[in-house]
Amino acid sequence: MDGSQKSSDERFENLKKREVVFDSDIPEFTEEQLAEFRPVNPEYFRITPKKQTICIKIDSDVLCALKAEGKGYQTRINAILRKAVIG
């Protein structure tokens, strides 16, 4: 692991230790309020996207890292790409 990755990992661990401060800008929601949350575009979740086979080149270290997490690396790649496109 290189120095920049270790630094990122340390920063992430420090962020997890920080206390969340709820105020008027970020109110704390009750379980009932959370249960009422709905997607902005619910139609999106009713669509089963058609899969398409493609050929792309991915850096070998990135591919190795995704494969090292176990089965489902292609699904993880798709999720990463979907998040990048949709946000």
N, C-alpha and C positions, 0 to 999 in steps of 0.2 A: 504494500500500500504506500502510495507516495505521500508527501507532506501535505499537499493541498487537500487530499481526501481525509486525512487524519484531522486536519483543521476543520473541515466541514462536519465531520462526525462529532468532534468536540463541541462545535457551535450548536449542533442539533441537540446534543445531550443537555447543554446549558439552557437552551430554549424550553426543553421539556420540564426543567426544574422551576421555571418561572411561574409565578402565580398569575392566574387570570383575574383581571380587575373588571368587574361589571359596573357600569355606570349608565347614564342616560343614552350614551351613544351605543353601548353594547349591553343591553339588558340581559339578565339571566332568564332563560325560558323555563317554564314549568314543563313537566312531562305531558300535561294535557295540551299545552301550546305546541310542543314539538310534534305531538300526534296529529295535529291539524295541518302541518306543513305539507304542501303538495308541489310537485314540479311545475315550473313555469310553462313548460311545453309538454304536457302529458302524452300527446300523440307520438312524440319521439320514442317513448318507452313501449309503445304498442307495435312498433315496426321491427321486423326481423331483418336486419341488413343482409343483402345478398353478398356472399363471399366471392371474391375473385382471386384467382391464382396469378401471382406476378413474380418477377425475378428482380431482386434488388441486391445491392452490395452494402454490407454492414461491416463496420470495423470489427476485426476478429476479437479484440478485447471486450467490446460491448456484447457481442454474441456469446462469448464464453461466460461473461458475467450473468447474462440472462439464462443460459442453459444450466449454469451452476445452481440456480434456484430450484431446479427440478423440472418435472414435466409441466407443459403448458407455456413454454417460452414464446411460442408464436402468439398465443392469446395475450401474453403480457406485452409483446411488441405492439399488437393491435390496440391494446388499452392505452399505451403510451402515445401512439399516433393519434388516437381518438381524442385524448385529452389535449394534445397540442393543437388539433384542428378546432375542436369545439370550445375548449377552455375550461 
